[in-house]
Amino acid sequence: MLTIQYAKDPIWNDEAHTAIHLTVKFVEIPEELPFTATPNDPMPYGVVLYNSALAGDYGTIAPYVPPPAPIPTA
Amino acid sequence: MTTALPAATTAVASGATQGDVKNWITGVHDYLAGLFGTTGSTADALTALGVGGGVSSAVAGNGVAVSGATGAVTFSVSAPSANSVGSYCFASIQVYQANWTFGGNYSAGIGSQQIQLWANADSVTGGTLTGSISGTWKWMGLGTNSSAGGQASSAFGIAVRVA
């Protein structure tokens, strides 16, 4: 089980607001990781991250940014 | 507490007194107690010697099955539960003209540089494809090294959850 050291930069991960994108540092992993937190994550720390982000513990959640439209192929 | 073994000559010297012998016996007692403990139990003696302990029970984990909790236990690999750390999925990564890396870590989702579940379904009748993933996933498919960014909009491969 991983241990959350800190999390930052919350962004809504989709338009329906079902998931939150975070940058997370775990104690057991040397580098920061991009992480998608959801309320139904089977990993308990994922749910903790989601609820904490929702509560504003990592700052205001930035709006969802849709991906760029794919460039049509010839 | 560590007690050194007293010299034998203390007890057998020609001038040894009764008190010397008693002290010698006490010294030997303390030496043995320090080495083996005082209960007479083999397990306690091994612990006192520093060779006790070790594996005494086995518990199944995510992706690891055990044949029993104690005794001669066989460990075997089993499938981890879906979307848990250590699980794999058939995935697509949305790249939108950006580079992506074999062995790189990506979050889950439908955005750029994110990994999502994928199925090669030719048609779905009476419903829609369902399923989503959470956390951080390591992309185990080909990457690109183009300085201008990959020219594909998406790629398909295997991913494993790492956090």
gemmi code that builds the backbone of each chain (N, CA, C; Angstrom):
import gemmi

chains = {
    "A": [
        ("MET", (0.841, -1.190, 0.000), (0.000, 0.000, 0.000), (0.881, 1.246, 0.000)),
        ("LEU", (0.571, 2.160, -0.886), (1.363, 3.379, -0.976), (0.910, 4.409, 0.065)),
        ("THR", (1.845, 5.267, 0.451), (1.570, 6.313, 1.439), (1.659, 7.674, 0.764)),
        ("ILE", (0.597, 8.460, 0.875), (0.581, 9.785, 0.250), (1.516, 10.719, 1.019)),
        ("GLN", (2.461, 11.324, 0.296), (3.335, 12.331, 0.912), (2.730, 13.723, 0.718)),
        ("TYR", (2.369, 14.027, -0.532), (1.626, 15.266, -0.812), (0.968, 15.131, -2.175)),
        ("ALA", (0.028, 16.015, -2.434), (-0.634, 16.071, -3.741), (-0.863, 17.534, -4.075)),
        ("LYS", (-0.892, 17.841, -5.369), (-1.047, 19.243, -5.768), (-1.679, 19.323, -7.159)),
        ("ASP", (-1.997, 20.545, -7.547), (-2.470, 20.874, -8.891), (-3.713, 20.082, -9.312)),
        ("PRO", (-4.789, 20.146, -8.534), (-5.999, 19.398, -8.928), (-6.683, 20.027, -10.145)),
        ("ILE", (-7.079, 19.181, -11.066), (-7.810, 19.610, -12.272), (-8.931, 18.600, -12.512)),
        ("TRP", (-10.123, 19.098, -12.824), (-11.187, 18.152, -13.199), (-10.742, 17.369, -14.426)),
        ("ASN", (-10.942, 16.065, -14.353), (-10.400, 15.186, -15.390), (-11.368, 14.961, -16.541)),
        ("ASP", (-12.616, 15.326, -16.340), (-13.606, 15.142, -17.403), (-14.716, 16.178, -17.229)),
        ("GLU", (-15.490, 16.309, -18.271), (-16.540, 17.324, -18.257), (-17.622, 17.017, -17.230)),
        ("ALA", (-17.857, 15.736, -16.979), (-18.906, 15.335, -16.024), (-18.445, 15.402, -14.572)),
        ("HIS", (-17.189, 15.764, -14.348), (-16.635, 15.875, -12.995), (-16.733, 14.559, -12.210)),
        ("THR", (-16.317, 13.470, -12.842), (-16.307, 12.171, -12.153), (-14.923, 11.808, -11.643)),
        ("ALA", (-13.912, 12.560, -12.051), (-12.541, 12.231, -11.648), (-11.722, 13.519, -11.558)),
        ("ILE", (-10.670, 13.472, -10.749), (-9.805, 14.644, -10.552), (-8.367, 14.252, -10.857)),
        ("HIS", (-7.738, 15.024, -11.733), (-6.330, 14.789, -12.038), (-5.462, 15.526, -11.024)),
        ("LEU", (-4.428, 14.827, -10.526), (-3.537, 15.405, -9.520), (-2.087, 15.064, -9.856)),
        ("THR", (-1.179, 15.824, -9.311), (0.227, 15.416, -9.255), (0.471, 14.948, -7.829)),
        ("VAL", (0.893, 13.705, -7.698), (0.983, 13.091, -6.372), (2.398, 12.586, -6.116)),
        ("LYS", (2.860, 12.825, -4.919), (4.129, 12.246, -4.466), (3.815, 11.218, -3.383)),
        ("PHE", (4.236, 9.973, -3.644), (4.091, 8.919, -2.642), (5.435, 8.719, -1.945)),
        ("VAL", (5.377, 8.365, -0.687), (6.602, 8.157, 0.091), (7.470, 7.075, -0.549)),
        ("GLU", (6.843, 6.045, -1.062), (7.590, 4.886, -1.548), (8.118, 5.047, -2.971)),
        ("ILE", (7.727, 6.092, -3.679), (8.125, 6.296, -5.077), (8.893, 7.608, -5.166)),
        ("PRO", (10.098, 7.607, -5.753), (10.939, 8.805, -5.698), (10.399, 9.997, -6.475)),
        ("GLU", (9.682, 9.773, -7.571), (9.266, 10.908, -8.388), (7.770, 11.200, -8.214)),
        ("GLU", (7.386, 12.437, -8.549), (5.974, 12.805, -8.586), (5.300, 12.078, -9.746)),
        ("LEU", (4.041, 11.723, -9.565), (3.320, 10.982, -10.594), (2.034, 11.714, -10.975)),
        ("PRO", (1.654, 11.637, -12.261), (0.316, 12.092, -12.639), (-0.681, 11.048, -12.156)),
        ("PHE", (-1.755, 11.475, -11.545), (-2.668, 10.523, -10.897), (-4.097, 10.949, -11.135)),
        ("THR", (-4.940, 9.990, -11.491), (-6.367, 10.253, -11.648), (-7.106, 9.677, -10.454)),
        ("ALA", (-7.661, 10.562, -9.648), (-8.375, 10.134, -8.441), (-9.864, 10.026, -8.734)),
        ("THR", (-10.447, 8.883, -8.329), (-11.880, 8.655, -8.526), (-12.499, 8.153, -7.222)),
        ("PRO", (-13.795, 8.373, -7.057), (-14.424, 7.922, -5.801), (-14.581, 6.412, -5.709)),
        ("ASN", (-14.460, 5.714, -6.837), (-14.656, 4.261, -6.818), (-13.350, 3.503, -7.045)),
        ("ASP", (-12.250, 4.132, -6.758), (-10.940, 3.495, -6.931), (-10.812, 2.310, -5.974)),
        ("PRO", (-10.381, 1.130, -6.449), (-10.195, -0.003, -5.528), (-9.021, 0.197, -4.570)),
        ("MET", (-8.125, 1.131, -4.901), (-7.016, 1.421, -3.988), (-7.502, 2.490, -2.993)),
        ("PRO", (-7.481, 2.199, -1.713), (-8.042, 3.145, -0.724), (-7.426, 4.541, -0.787)),
        ("TYR", (-6.125, 4.645, -1.070), (-5.513, 5.975, -1.098), (-6.043, 6.803, -2.272)),
        ("GLY", (-6.522, 6.132, -3.305), (-7.113, 6.853, -4.432), (-8.399, 7.566, -4.022)),
        ("VAL", (-9.188, 6.895, -3.208), (-10.431, 7.504, -2.705), (-10.098, 8.649, -1.749)),
        ("VAL", (-9.069, 8.442, -0.927), (-8.628, 9.513, -0.017), (-8.207, 10.734, -0.823)),
        ("LEU", (-7.447, 10.513, -1.884), (-7.000, 11.630, -2.718), (-8.185, 12.350, -3.342)),
        ("TYR", (-9.164, 11.572, -3.826), (-10.337, 12.182, -4.453), (-11.107, 13.038, -3.449)),
        ("ASN", (-11.388, 12.442, -2.280), (-12.174, 13.171, -1.265), (-11.420, 14.397, -0.748)),
        ("SER", (-10.117, 14.271, -0.578), (-9.323, 15.410, -0.090), (-9.294, 16.520, -1.131)),
        ("ALA", (-9.139, 16.132, -2.395), (-9.140, 17.141, -3.458), (-10.497, 17.828, -3.531)),
        ("LEU", (-11.553, 17.035, -3.398), (-12.911, 17.586, -3.447), (-13.142, 18.554, -2.293)),
        ("ALA", (-12.529, 18.261, -1.151), (-12.672, 19.123, 0.028), (-11.796, 20.369, -0.060)),
        ("GLY", (-10.982, 20.450, -1.089), (-10.142, 21.625, -1.267), (-8.802, 21.552, -0.570)),
        ("ASP", (-8.432, 20.372, -0.093), (-7.169, 20.240, 0.648), (-5.943, 20.517, -0.225)),
        ("TYR", (-6.090, 20.361, -1.524), (-4.945, 20.584, -2.421), (-5.111, 21.859, -3.243)),
        ("GLY", (-6.042, 22.709, -2.824), (-6.299, 23.937, -3.546), (-7.565, 23.829, -4.390)),
        ("THR", (-7.884, 24.924, -5.034), (-9.074, 24.959, -5.888), (-8.893, 24.036, -7.094)),
        ("ILE", (-9.935, 23.289, -7.400), (-9.857, 22.374, -8.546), (-10.033, 23.182, -9.829)),
        ("ALA", (-9.038, 23.116, -10.681), (-9.086, 23.870, -11.942), (-10.104, 23.240, -12.887)),
        ("PRO", (-10.681, 24.060, -13.770), (-11.691, 23.531, -14.694), (-11.109, 22.479, -15.634)),
        ("TYR", (-12.005, 21.652, -16.124), (-11.633, 20.632, -17.114), (-11.196, 21.310, -18.415)),
        ("VAL", (-10.127, 20.803, -18.974), (-9.638, 21.326, -20.256), (-9.776, 20.227, -21.296)),
        ("PRO", (-10.695, 20.403, -22.243), (-10.864, 19.353, -23.252), (-9.607, 19.197, -24.098)),
        ("PRO", (-9.330, 17.980, -24.565), (-8.148, 17.780, -25.411), (-8.333, 18.480, -26.750)),
        ("PRO", (-7.234, 18.787, -27.411), (-7.349, 19.410, -28.736), (-8.000, 18.459, -29.728)),
        ("ALA", (-8.676, 19.057, -30.670), (-9.318, 18.224, -31.692), (-8.260, 17.512, -32.512)),
        ("PRO", (-8.491, 16.224, -32.813), (-7.510, 15.513, -33.621), (-7.376, 16.133, -35.008)),
        ("ILE", (-6.165, 16.119, -35.506), (-5.915, 16.652, -36.846), (-6.311, 15.591, -37.868)),
        ("PRO", (-7.203, 15.959, -38.789), (-7.648, 14.955, -39.778), (-6.473, 14.429, -40.601)),
        ("THR", (-6.518, 13.143, -40.867), (-5.476, 12.554, -41.705), (-5.879, 12.693, -43.161)),
        ("ALA", (-4.874, 12.800, -44.016), (-5.139, 12.986, -45.449), (-5.719, 11.711, -46.041)),
    ],
    "B": [
        ("MET", (21.311, -9.135, 28.334), (22.627, -8.667, 28.786), (23.680, -9.725, 28.436)),
        ("THR", (24.832, -9.287, 28.005), (25.897, -10.209, 27.619), (26.799, -10.498, 28.814)),
        ("THR", (26.998, -11.786, 29.064), (27.908, -12.187, 30.136), (28.975, -13.111, 29.554)),
        ("ALA", (30.231, -12.770, 29.739), (31.312, -13.620, 29.218), (31.437, -14.883, 30.063)),
        ("LEU", (31.872, -15.957, 29.445), (32.088, -17.209, 30.170), (33.284, -17.022, 31.110)),
        ("PRO", (33.082, -17.253, 32.424), (34.203, -17.061, 33.352), (35.289, -18.114, 33.129)),
        ("ALA", (36.502, -17.741, 33.405), (37.630, -18.665, 33.193), (37.507, -19.872, 34.115)),
        ("ALA", (37.795, -21.061, 33.586), (37.691, -22.286, 34.373), (38.658, -22.275, 35.547)),
        ("THR", (39.771, -21.631, 35.375), (40.786, -21.643, 36.430), (40.291, -20.998, 37.714)),
        ("THR", (39.278, -20.134, 37.594), (38.751, -19.463, 38.784), (38.208, -20.484, 39.787)),
        ("ALA", (37.562, -21.524, 39.248), (36.921, -22.494, 40.130), (37.845, -23.637, 40.540)),
        ("VAL", (38.893, -23.893, 39.770), (39.711, -25.085, 40.037), (41.102, -24.738, 40.570)),
        ("ALA", (41.344, -23.460, 40.737), (42.653, -23.071, 41.276), (42.844, -23.684, 42.671)),
        ("SER", (44.070, -23.962, 43.007), (44.335, -24.641, 44.286), (43.848, -23.813, 45.463)),
        ("GLY", (43.859, -22.511, 45.300), (43.438, -21.662, 46.411), (42.008, -21.189, 46.309)),
        ("ALA", (41.221, -21.793, 45.409), (39.842, -21.329, 45.214), (39.016, -21.569, 46.464)),
        ("THR", (38.251, -20.558, 46.822), (37.403, -20.686, 48.000), (36.004, -21.117, 47.577)),
        ("GLN", (35.194, -21.418, 48.573), (33.804, -21.775, 48.276), (33.100, -20.604, 47.576)),
        ("GLY", (33.402, -19.398, 48.002), (32.807, -18.217, 47.374), (33.239, -18.080, 45.926)),
        ("ASP", (34.519, -18.400, 45.640), (34.983, -18.334, 44.252), (34.188, -19.301, 43.377)),
        ("VAL", (33.963, -20.500, 43.915), (33.224, -21.509, 43.137), (31.780, -21.061, 42.929)),
        ("LYS", (31.174, -20.503, 43.977), (29.787, -20.009, 43.828), (29.728, -18.906, 42.773)),
        ("ASN", (30.680, -18.014, 42.820), (30.699, -16.930, 41.832), (30.912, -17.468, 40.415)),
        ("TRP", (31.735, -18.498, 40.335), (31.990, -19.105, 39.012), (30.722, -19.741, 38.468)),
        ("ILE", (30.017, -20.481, 39.367), (28.764, -21.116, 38.937), (27.749, -20.045, 38.507)),
        ("THR", (27.675, -18.970, 39.270), (26.758, -17.880, 38.908), (27.139, -17.279, 37.558)),
        ("GLY", (28.433, -17.145, 37.344), (28.906, -16.604, 36.071), (28.537, -17.502, 34.906)),
        ("VAL", (28.677, -18.808, 35.109), (28.308, -19.754, 34.045), (26.797, -19.703, 33.795)),
        ("HIS", (26.029, -19.596, 34.877), (24.569, -19.484, 34.730), (24.200, -18.265, 33.884)),
        ("ASP", (24.801, -17.140, 34.229), (24.470, -15.909, 33.499), (24.901, -16.004, 32.041)),
        ("TYR", (26.020, -16.646, 31.817), (26.508, -16.845, 30.442), (25.503, -17.668, 29.634)),
        ("LEU", (25.037, -18.796, 30.227), (24.084, -19.667, 29.520), (22.730, -18.971, 29.343)),
        ("ALA", (22.301, -18.240, 30.366), (21.015, -17.532, 30.261), (21.059, -16.475, 29.167)),
        ("GLY", (22.215, -15.838, 29.052), (22.357, -14.829, 28.006), (22.324, -15.445, 26.626)),
        ("LEU", (22.882, -16.633, 26.518), (22.920, -17.300, 25.213), (21.573, -17.900, 24.832)),
        ("PHE", (20.943, -18.616, 25.784), (19.770, -19.437, 25.446), (18.471, -18.977, 26.095)),
        ("GLY", (18.514, -17.980, 26.944), (17.321, -17.612, 27.691), (17.152, -18.519, 28.897)),
        ("THR", (16.039, -18.325, 29.583), (15.874, -19.050, 30.852), (14.676, -19.981, 30.873)),
        ("THR", (13.895, -20.024, 29.764), (12.658, -20.813, 29.830), (12.875, -22.282, 29.537)),
        ("GLY", (13.942, -22.641, 28.875), (14.151, -24.029, 28.469), (13.465, -24.373, 27.168)),
        ("SER", (12.733, -23.423, 26.596), (12.046, -23.646, 25.326), (13.032, -23.528, 24.163)),
        ("THR", (12.922, -24.470, 23.222), (13.792, -24.428, 22.040), (13.560, -23.141, 21.238)),
        ("ALA", (12.278, -22.786, 21.079), (11.958, -21.581, 20.304), (12.554, -20.341, 20.956)),
        ("ASP", (12.447, -20.272, 22.295), (13.001, -19.114, 22.999), (14.517, -19.085, 22.885)),
        ("ALA", (15.120, -20.281, 22.942), (16.575, -20.356, 22.830), (17.037, -19.884, 21.457)),
        ("LEU", (16.293, -20.303, 20.400), (16.657, -19.873, 19.049), (16.494, -18.364, 18.908)),
        ("THR", (15.435, -17.830, 19.514), (15.239, -16.381, 19.461), (16.382, -15.660, 20.176)),
        ("ALA", (16.770, -16.193, 21.351), (17.857, -15.563, 22.102), (19.160, -15.604, 21.315)),
        ("LEU", (19.344, -16.664, 20.539), (20.552, -16.792, 19.724), (20.496, -15.939, 18.459)),
        ("GLY", (19.296, -15.429, 18.173), (19.165, -14.582, 16.996), (18.871, -15.355, 15.734)),
        ("VAL", (18.515, -16.626, 15.866), (18.195, -17.426, 14.678), (16.724, -17.820, 14.659)),
        ("GLY", (15.943, -17.313, 15.609), (14.520, -17.611, 15.627), (13.771, -16.717, 14.667)),
        ("GLY", (12.464, -16.684, 14.773), (11.644, -15.835, 13.911), (11.513, -16.407, 12.526)),
        ("GLY", (11.618, -15.588, 11.506), (11.420, -16.049, 10.150), (9.943, -16.117, 9.815)),
        ("VAL", (9.620, -16.739, 8.698), (8.240, -16.810, 8.239), (7.470, -17.812, 9.095)),
        ("SER", (6.419, -17.365, 9.710), (5.591, -18.271, 10.506), (4.178, -18.383, 9.958)),
        ("SER", (3.791, -17.455, 9.088), (2.471, -17.551, 8.493), (2.499, -16.879, 7.127)),
        ("ALA", (1.541, -17.240, 6.292), (1.474, -16.683, 4.947), (0.068, -16.157, 4.702)),
        ("VAL", (-0.015, -15.031, 4.054), (-1.314, -14.405, 3.767), (-1.371, -14.086, 2.277)),
        ("ALA", (-2.481, -14.409, 1.654), (-2.646, -14.105, 0.239), (-2.708, -12.605, 0.022)),
        ("GLY", (-2.145, -12.152, -1.091), (-2.208, -10.741, -1.448), (-2.774, -10.572, -2.838)),
        ("ASN", (-2.849, -9.336, -3.273), (-3.375, -9.062, -4.605), (-2.418, -9.615, -5.653)),
        ("GLY", (-2.830, -10.635, -6.360), (-1.963, -11.248, -7.354), (-1.115, -12.379, -6.828)),
        ("VAL", (-1.232, -12.692, -5.549), (-0.464, -13.789, -4.950), (-1.419, -14.661, -4.139)),
        ("ALA", (-1.508, -15.940, -4.511), (-2.345, -16.887, -3.774), (-1.452, -17.781, -2.929)),
        ("VAL", (-1.942, -18.246, -1.796), (-1.195, -19.157, -0.938), (-2.020, -20.412, -0.719)),
        ("SER", (-1.308, -21.555, -0.565), (-2.016, -22.820, -0.394), (-2.494, -23.004, 1.039)),
        ("GLY", (-1.933, -22.282, 1.973), (-2.347, -22.396, 3.363), (-1.734, -21.264, 4.146)),
        ("ALA", (-2.143, -21.156, 5.424), (-1.658, -20.037, 6.230), (-0.350, -20.367, 6.938)),
        ("THR", (-0.117, -21.641, 7.234), (1.085, -22.034, 7.958), (1.638, -23.331, 7.371)),
        ("GLY", (2.770, -23.743, 7.867), (3.373, -24.995, 7.412), (4.036, -24.831, 6.064)),
        ("ALA", (4.023, -25.895, 5.283), (4.615, -25.861, 3.950), (3.649, -25.160, 3.010)),
        ("VAL", (3.923, -23.907, 2.722), (2.996, -23.084, 1.940), (3.542, -22.903, 0.534)),
        ("THR", (2.659, -23.050, -0.440), (3.019, -22.776, -1.825), (2.442, -21.432, -2.237)),
        ("PHE", (3.309, -20.571, -2.746), (2.867, -19.279, -3.265), (2.678, -19.413, -4.780)),
        ("SER", (1.625, -18.861, -5.292), (1.429, -18.892, -6.739), (0.849, -17.566, -7.204)),
        ("VAL", (1.205, -17.240, -8.428), (0.741, -15.983, -9.008), (-0.704, -16.133, -9.445)),
        ("SER", (-1.518, -15.146, -9.124), (-2.897, -15.145, -9.589), (-3.177, -13.776, -10.201)),
        ("ALA", (-4.338, -13.625, -10.779), (-4.664, -12.363, -11.437), (-5.008, -11.292, -10.409)),
        ("PRO", (-4.382, -10.132, -10.478), (-4.776, -9.055, -9.582), (-6.157, -8.536, -9.964)),
        ("SER", (-6.855, -7.967, -9.018), (-8.196, -7.440, -9.307), (-8.087, -6.228, -10.236)),
        ("ALA", (-9.110, -6.083, -11.057), (-9.100, -5.032, -12.080), (-8.940, -3.652, -11.455)),
        ("ASN", (-8.123, -2.838, -12.090), (-7.920, -1.433, -11.700), (-7.113, -1.293, -10.408)),
        ("SER", (-6.552, -2.393, -9.891), (-5.716, -2.293, -8.696), (-4.262, -2.122, -9.131)),
        ("VAL", (-3.421, -1.694, -8.217), (-1.993, -1.595, -8.522), (-1.452, -2.987, -8.841)),
        ("GLY", (-0.738, -3.086, -9.946), (-0.218, -4.366, -10.404), (-1.072, -5.006, -11.483)),
        ("SER", (-2.271, -4.458, -11.722), (-3.132, -5.029, -12.758), (-2.780, -4.437, -14.122)),
        ("TYR", (-3.067, -5.197, -15.152), (-2.808, -4.767, -16.526), (-4.123, -4.448, -17.217)),
        ("CYS", (-4.046, -3.679, -18.258), (-5.229, -3.467, -19.086), (-4.796, -3.241, -20.526)),
        ("PHE", (-5.702, -3.538, -21.408), (-5.524, -3.223, -22.822), (-5.996, -1.784, -22.980)),
        ("ALA", (-5.097, -0.920, -23.411), (-5.355, 0.506, -23.271), (-5.103, 1.262, -24.566)),
        ("SER", (-5.619, 2.455, -24.583), (-5.204, 3.407, -25.616), (-4.705, 4.655, -24.898)),
        ("ILE", (-3.735, 5.307, -25.517), (-3.230, 6.565, -24.982), (-3.518, 7.645, -26.003)),
        ("GLN", (-4.138, 8.722, -25.542), (-4.450, 9.839, -26.432), (-3.233, 10.761, -26.454)),
        ("VAL", (-2.667, 10.966, -27.606), (-1.410, 11.703, -27.667), (-1.515, 13.051, -28.359)),
        ("TYR", (-2.427, 13.170, -29.295), (-2.694, 14.484, -29.918), (-1.409, 15.221, -30.296)),
        ("GLN", (-0.645, 14.612, -31.102), (0.570, 15.227, -31.664), (1.702, 15.372, -30.650)),
        ("ALA", (1.572, 14.813, -29.470), (2.639, 14.905, -28.480), (3.449, 13.606, -28.480)),
        ("ASN", (4.610, 13.657, -27.893), (5.387, 12.435, -27.721), (4.810, 11.590, -26.593)),
        ("TRP", (5.021, 10.317, -26.670), (4.717, 9.444, -25.549), (5.837, 8.417, -25.465)),
        ("THR", (5.991, 7.795, -24.306), (7.210, 7.062, -23.998), (6.922, 5.644, -23.546)),
        ("PHE", (7.656, 4.707, -24.108), (7.636, 3.328, -23.614), (8.147, 3.326, -22.175)),
        ("GLY", (7.323, 2.873, -21.244), (7.714, 2.881, -19.834), (7.358, 4.165, -19.111)),
        ("GLY", (6.710, 5.103, -19.819), (6.329, 6.351, -19.158), (5.097, 6.169, -18.271)),
        ("ASN", (4.984, 7.025, -17.278), (3.833, 6.985, -16.367), (2.813, 8.030, -16.775)),
        ("TYR", (1.545, 7.603, -16.843), (0.480, 8.500, -17.274), (-0.722, 8.339, -16.354)),
        ("SER", (-1.476, 9.381, -16.218), (-2.718, 9.288, -15.461), (-3.800, 8.681, -16.352)),
        ("ALA", (-4.940, 8.383, -15.736), (-6.048, 7.773, -16.470), (-7.025, 8.839, -16.926)),
        ("GLY", (-7.593, 8.637, -18.085), (-8.586, 9.587, -18.562), (-8.636, 9.633, -20.075)),
        ("ILE", (-9.423, 10.574, -20.562), (-9.647, 10.662, -22.004), (-8.893, 11.839, -22.617)),
        ("GLY", (-8.111, 12.538, -21.808), (-7.413, 13.708, -22.304), (-6.087, 13.360, -22.957)),
        ("SER", (-5.377, 14.410, -23.353), (-4.077, 14.219, -23.970), (-3.094, 13.644, -22.964)),
        ("GLN", (-2.266, 12.715, -23.417), (-1.267, 12.073, -22.563), (-1.913, 11.318, -21.399)),
        ("GLN", (-3.100, 10.765, -21.643), (-3.758, 9.964, -20.620), (-4.120, 8.595, -21.184)),
        ("ILE", (-4.263, 7.654, -20.282), (-4.518, 6.265, -20.664), (-5.942, 5.888, -20.309)),
        ("GLN", (-6.606, 5.206, -21.243), (-7.962, 4.739, -20.976), (-8.111, 3.305, -21.452)),
        ("LEU", (-9.120, 2.629, -20.904), (-9.412, 1.272, -21.340), (-9.790, 1.282, -22.815)),
        ("TRP", (-9.495, 0.188, -23.481), (-9.835, 0.106, -24.896), (-10.260, -1.321, -25.226)),
        ("ALA", (-11.211, -1.462, -26.116), (-11.647, -2.785, -26.564), (-11.818, -2.752, -28.068)),
        ("ASN", (-11.373, -3.804, -28.696), (-11.515, -3.897, -30.150), (-12.854, -4.553, -30.471)),
        ("ALA", (-13.914, -3.835, -30.173), (-15.254, -4.366, -30.414), (-15.734, -3.919, -31.786)),
        ("ASP", (-16.151, -4.860, -32.618), (-16.598, -4.469, -33.952), (-17.994, -3.871, -33.913)),
        ("SER", (-18.786, -4.242, -32.910), (-20.095, -3.613, -32.760), (-20.598, -3.889, -31.357)),
        ("VAL", (-21.378, -3.002, -30.860), (-21.995, -3.185, -29.546), (-23.490, -2.998, -29.729)),
        ("THR", (-24.228, -4.056, -29.418), (-25.671, -4.000, -29.621), (-26.380, -3.982, -28.270)),
        ("GLY", (-27.294, -3.073, -28.108), (-28.098, -3.037, -26.887), (-27.374, -2.449, -25.702)),
        ("GLY", (-26.337, -1.737, -25.912), (-25.622, -1.127, -24.785), (-24.406, -0.382, -25.273)),
        ("THR", (-23.599, 0.030, -24.349), (-22.371, 0.750, -24.693), (-21.203, 0.111, -23.968)),
        ("LEU", (-20.031, 0.361, -24.458), (-18.830, -0.110, -23.777), (-18.699, 0.622, -22.449)),
        ("THR", (-18.371, -0.112, -21.411), (-18.262, 0.510, -20.090), (-16.918, 0.165, -19.464)),
        ("GLY", (-16.571, 0.885, -18.439), (-15.340, 0.623, -17.690), (-14.425, 1.824, -17.695)),
        ("SER", (-13.825, 2.078, -16.565), (-12.879, 3.181, -16.471), (-11.808, 2.801, -15.469)),
        ("ILE", (-10.722, 3.523, -15.496), (-9.591, 3.221, -14.626), (-9.191, 4.463, -13.840)),
        ("SER", (-8.425, 4.236, -12.793), (-7.990, 5.318, -11.896), (-6.476, 5.231, -11.739)),
        ("GLY", (-5.907, 6.241, -11.101), (-4.516, 6.160, -10.668), (-3.489, 6.497, -11.729)),
        ("THR", (-2.323, 5.868, -11.607), (-1.193, 6.085, -12.507), (-0.852, 4.783, -13.211)),
        ("TRP", (-0.654, 4.859, -14.536), (-0.392, 3.664, -15.347), (0.897, 3.837, -16.130)),
        ("LYS", (1.623, 2.738, -16.203), (2.856, 2.718, -16.998), (2.536, 2.159, -18.380)),
        ("TRP", (2.839, 2.934, -19.393), (2.574, 2.535, -20.776), (3.620, 1.510, -21.216)),
        ("MET", (3.167, 0.322, -21.640), (4.089, -0.756, -21.992), (4.104, -1.022, -23.493)),
        ("GLY", (3.640, -0.042, -24.266), (3.691, -0.162, -25.714), (4.777, 0.729, -26.305)),
        ("LEU", (4.849, 0.773, -27.609), (5.849, 1.595, -28.276), (5.651, 3.071, -27.955)),
        ("GLY", (6.753, 3.818, -27.954), (6.693, 5.259, -27.796), (7.186, 5.946, -29.054)),
        ("THR", (7.315, 7.259, -28.984), (7.902, 8.007, -30.099), (9.042, 8.866, -29.568)),
        ("ASN", (9.954, 9.215, -30.442), (11.039, 10.112, -30.047), (11.130, 11.298, -30.992)),
        ("SER", (10.021, 11.605, -31.653), (10.029, 12.726, -32.587), (10.108, 14.047, -31.829)),
        ("SER", (11.053, 14.898, -32.219), (11.160, 16.192, -31.546), (9.954, 17.061, -31.842)),
        ("ALA", (9.268, 16.772, -32.937), (8.080, 17.536, -33.297), (6.821, 16.947, -32.675)),
        ("GLY", (6.991, 15.838, -31.927), (5.816, 15.202, -31.353), (5.327, 14.079, -32.243)),
        ("GLY", (4.708, 13.079, -31.630), (4.192, 11.963, -32.402), (3.110, 12.418, -33.358)),
        ("GLN", (3.022, 11.765, -34.480), (2.054, 12.191, -35.488), (0.713, 11.473, -35.348)),
        ("ALA", (0.649, 10.473, -34.469), (-0.622, 9.782, -34.273), (-1.476, 10.562, -33.278)),
        ("SER", (-2.792, 10.336, -33.300), (-3.652, 10.937, -32.292), (-3.867, 9.984, -31.125)),
        ("SER", (-3.666, 8.700, -31.368), (-3.799, 7.744, -30.273), (-2.981, 6.502, -30.607)),
        ("ALA", (-2.650, 5.740, -29.573), (-1.919, 4.485, -29.752), (-2.556, 3.436, -28.854)),
        ("PHE", (-2.326, 2.176, -29.179), (-2.975, 1.089, -28.453), (-1.921, 0.131, -27.925)),
        ("GLY", (-2.099, -0.326, -26.702), (-1.112, -1.232, -26.134), (-1.514, -1.695, -24.740)),
        ("ILE", (-0.539, -2.232, -24.036), (-0.761, -2.730, -22.687), (-0.262, -1.680, -21.690)),
        ("ALA", (-0.975, -1.533, -20.602), (-0.539, -0.650, -19.518), (-0.681, -1.393, -18.195)),
        ("VAL", (0.148, -1.040, -17.255), (0.095, -1.652, -15.923), (-0.026, -0.539, -14.892)),
        ("ARG", (-0.895, -0.756, -13.936), (-1.093, 0.278, -12.908), (0.064, 0.227, -11.897)),
        ("VAL", (0.666, 1.390, -11.638), (1.820, 1.462, -10.738), (1.527, 2.271, -9.474)),
        ("ALA", (0.452, 3.032, -9.473), (0.117, 3.803, -8.256), (-1.361, 4.149, -8.280)),
    ],
}
model = gemmi.Model(1)
for chain_id, residues in chains.items():
    chain = gemmi.Chain(chain_id)
    for i, (resn, *xyz) in enumerate(residues, 1):
        res = gemmi.Residue()
        res.name, res.seqid = resn, gemmi.SeqId(i, " ")
        for name, pos in zip(("N", "CA", "C"), xyz):
            atom = gemmi.Atom()
            atom.name, atom.element = name, gemmi.Element(name[0])
            atom.pos, atom.b_iso = gemmi.Position(*pos), 0.0
            res.add_atom(atom)
        chain.add_residue(res)
    model.add_chain(chain)
structure = gemmi.Structure()
structure.add_model(model)
structure.setup_entities()
